[in-house]
Amino acid sequence: MQIVRTAYQAINDADDEALLDLCTSDVEVEASGLMLDQARTFRGHEGVREYAASLREVWGDTLRSSPERFVEHGDSVVVMAHSSATASASGVAIDARFTHVWTIRAGKIARFQTFASRAQALEAVGLRE
């Protein structure tokens, strides 16, 4: 679970290289469209860089995600997180809770998914509320 905590720190610090050090070379980021304008899957280290750049384009350096609760299940860690940000162009602010699923393989992050609801995230790893 420490790797996931470290990943949140790297994301909040906008430290792409530190984040990439935690990821497998074939990592996948499944963006739900909640923080960007469309759902999309980003693949590999270049995909992670593109995802991070897309988030910064929309939210500038204001995006913060704070993990509040962790549920480990097999090779997955489900995290209930509080996120806040202010859109660069419009000034519209968000303050919401999202649920993330991190899949760990051989001690590295192999997949990151975002969900609007805790129930969806838990179901994605075979759990229920």
N, C-alpha and C positions, 0 to 999 in steps of 0.2 A: 504494500500500500504506500510505502514511502516514495516510490517512483511516481505515483500519481500526485502526491503532495508537491513533489519537486516540479512536476509538469505545470501545476497551477502557478507556482512561483515564477517559472520561466515565462509563462503566458502573460502574467500580470506585469512582468518586467520587460515585456516585448523582446525577450532574449531568444531569438529564433535558433541560434546555434546551440544554446543549452538545451532547448527543447528537442532539437534533432539528435543530440547525443543520447537522448532517452528512447529514441524510436528505432524500430527495425527499418531496414532500407526499403521495404515494401509496405510501409505503414499506410493505412487508409483513414481518411477523415471524412465521415459522413455528415455533412452539414445539412441540417433539417430545413433551412430557410427561415429560421426564427431570428437569426442575427444578420443574415444576408438576404438579398431579395429573392433567392431561389434555392431550392434543395439541390445538392450536388455532392458528388464524391470526389475528393482530391486524393491522388495516389503518389506514394513515394516522398522522398525528401523535397523534391521540387514542388509537389502538391502541397506539402505542409507550408512551405514558404509562400506559395500562392494564396493559400487559405489565410495565413497570418496577414499578408499584405492586403487582401480583400477586407478583412475585419478592420484593419487600421484605416483603410480608405473611407469606410463608412463611419467608424467610431473614433477615429484619431487615436490618441493615447489615453482615452477615458475609460475604456473597457476594463472592468475588474470582475473577476469571478472568485468567490470565496466558498470553498467546500464546507458544508455544514454537517453532512452525515455520509458515512461510507458503509457499503454493504458488499462484502467479498463473497463471490460465488464462483467456484471453479477458477478459470483463468480470467474472470471478469471482475471489475470493481465498479459498482454502481455508486454514483456520487450525486447527492442532492446539493445543489449549489445556488448561491445567491449571486446574481449578476446585475451590474449597473453600468450604464454608459450614456453618453450624450452624442447624438449624431452630429458630425462635423458640419454638414451642409444646412440642416434645418434647425439644429439646436434642440430637437425633440429628445427627451430623456426617457430611458427605460430603467425600471427597477423591478426585477422579477426573479422568480425561482425557476430554474431549469434542472433537468436531470441528465447527467452524462453517463455513458458507459465506456469504460476503458478496458480493452482486452490486452492482456499481457502475454507475451510469448518469449520464452528463454530470457526472462528478466528485462525485456524491453517492451515498449508500447507498440502494439501491432495494429490497433484500431481505436478510433475515438468516434463516438456517436453522440448526438444531442437529441433530446426528447423534450416535448412540451410538458409531458406529465410523468410523474413517478411510476404510475401503473404501466405505461407503455415501455419504459426503460426496464422495469422489473420483468415484464413479460418477455422482452427481447433476450433476457438471459435465463428464462425458464422459471422465474419466480412469480409469486403473487403477493399482493398486499394482505 
